[in-house]
Amino acid sequence: MRKLALVLLLGMALVPLASAGDSFKNVAVVDVNCHAKVASNPDAHPRDCALKCAASGYGIFTSDGKFLKLDAKGNKEVVAALKASDKKDHLRMDVEGTVEGDTLKVTSLKLL
């Protein structure tokens, strides 16, 4: 019984670590439609194009070059941030969420 209690207690202690999420700092954000074309230089991708291609959704290039699509919440927040910004290109952000496959379920993001 004591071992079972110890196992349960350790398991409960690890749950917050498993659900803590991922944090990506100063990453390039690009629309899904254009991400393959601009993979070598995502900072050159213009804001106007990103807004024009909003229907395709958005994603980020991680520091290791992987492209993660954002979930619906993240896409909505990116559109709002881009519309409020006067940046022409070099679209970067800090984003937090949970990676599930090739999608990032966004909990927060901030355009830099």
SULMO-V452868 format. One record per backbone hydrogen bond with DSSP energy under -0.5 kcal/mol. NH is the residue of the N-H (numbers start at 1). CO is the residue of the C=O. If there is no record, write none. Layout:
[[NH | CO] [NH | CO]]
This chain:
[[5 | 1] [6 | 2] [7 | 3] [8 | 4] [9 | 5] [10 | 6] [11 | 7] [12 | 8] [13 | 9] [14 | 10] [15 | 11] [16 | 12] [18 | 14] [19 | 15] [20 | 17] [22 | 97] [24 | 95] [27 | 93] [28 | 61] [29 | 91] [30 | 59] [32 | 57] [34 | 31] [35 | 31] [37 | 34] [38 | 34] [39 | 36] [41 | 38] [44 | 41] [45 | 42] [47 | 88] [50 | 46] [51 | 47] [52 | 48] [53 | 49] [54 | 51] [56 | 53] [57 | 54] [59 | 30] [60 | 68] [61 | 28] [62 | 60] [62 | 66] [65 | 62] [68 | 60] [68 | 66] [69 | 102] [70 | 58] [71 | 104] [75 | 71] [76 | 72] [77 | 73] [78 | 74] [79 | 75] [80 | 76] [81 | 77] [82 | 78] [83 | 79] [84 | 80] [85 | 81] [85 | 82] [90 | 43] [92 | 90] [93 | 27] [94 | 110] [95 | 24] [96 | 108] [97 | 22] [98 | 105] [100 | 103] [103 | 100] [104 | 69] [105 | 98] [105 | 103] [106 | 104] [107 | 96] [108 | 96] [110 | 94] [112 | 92]]
